[in-house]
C-alpha cells in the first residue's frame, strides 16, 4: 500500500516515486492474476509451475511483492507468455500498430468513424473466404458446447471435432495427464497444432474448443480468422452445477474457493469470448431451446453453401 510505504521512506526518496513504484507493482500483480485466471490455473498450480512459493505469489498478485526479473521471468514462462506481457507500462504494441494509430490521430475527428468502418469492412472481406464452413463454439466448460456442437453437426451433416480429443489422440494421453506431465504451455502448443491441422483438412466442420483457448492470443486469433465463432455462455452457478454433474471438477478440484475462481476465470476471459461473431446464453434453457437459438445465429454464416 502506498500509505504504509510512505512511512518507511527516507528523506532522500521522493514520495511520488514510491507511489509510482507501488502503482507498477499493483499493475504487475493484476496482470499476473488476470493471466492466471484466463488460463484457469489456481495460485498453487502457478506457484508449482514457476517454482515460486505460493505465499510469495500471493504477495505479488496483491501488489505487496516486489519480484526480481528472474522470478517474473519464471512466472511468465509458466504462463507461456513473454515477460513483457506482465509489465503493463512497457506496452505490447507493434511498430505497425503504433504507425496506424499515429496516422489515425492526424485525421480530423469527424473522419474517424469512416476509417473505423473501412477497417471493419477490410477485416470482413479478408475473413469471410477463409472461414469457409467452419463453425467453432467457444466458452467455459459446462456451458453446453459439446452437446450443442454434436447436435449442430448432425443437423448439418458436417464432421464434429472436439479439439481436446484431437490433442489427446496426437499426444497419446489424456488432457489432465498431459497438463500434469508437460505443463500448460506444452498443451497450448499441441492445441495450436491440432487447430492448424483441422483447418488444413476440413473446409466444413463444427469445432468445439477448450475454454482456455483464449489464453493463447495467436491460437485464438487463428480460430477467429478461420472459423465462424460462437460464444456459448451461462451463469456461473450453472457452469458450476453442470461441471459437478459431469463429475469433472478441473481446474477447481480440492479448492474451497471454487466458485470465486470460476467467476474470476469468466471475468478474465469475458472480453476475449466476446470477440466471437455471435453468442448465446444457455442459462435456464432446455437443450432444445438453446439449439434452436444456435441454429438461428449460425444460419447467416452458412450462406448459399449449405446443402
Protein Blocks (a to p, Z undefined) as FASTA:
>chain_A
ZZlmmmmpcfklcfklmmmmmmmmmmmmmmmmmmmmmnopafklmmmmnopafklmmmmm
nopaccdfklmmmmmmmnopafklmmmknopadfklmmmmmmmmmpcfklmmmmmmmmmm
mmmmmmmmmnmmaccdeddehilmmmmmmmmmmmnopacddfklmmmmmnopafklmmmm
nojklmmmmmmmmmmmmmmmpmbdcddddfklmmpmklmmmmmmmoccddddddfklmmm
mmmmnopabfkehiaklmmmmmmmmmmmmmmmmmpmbdcdfehiafklmmmmmmmmmmmm
nmmmgZZ
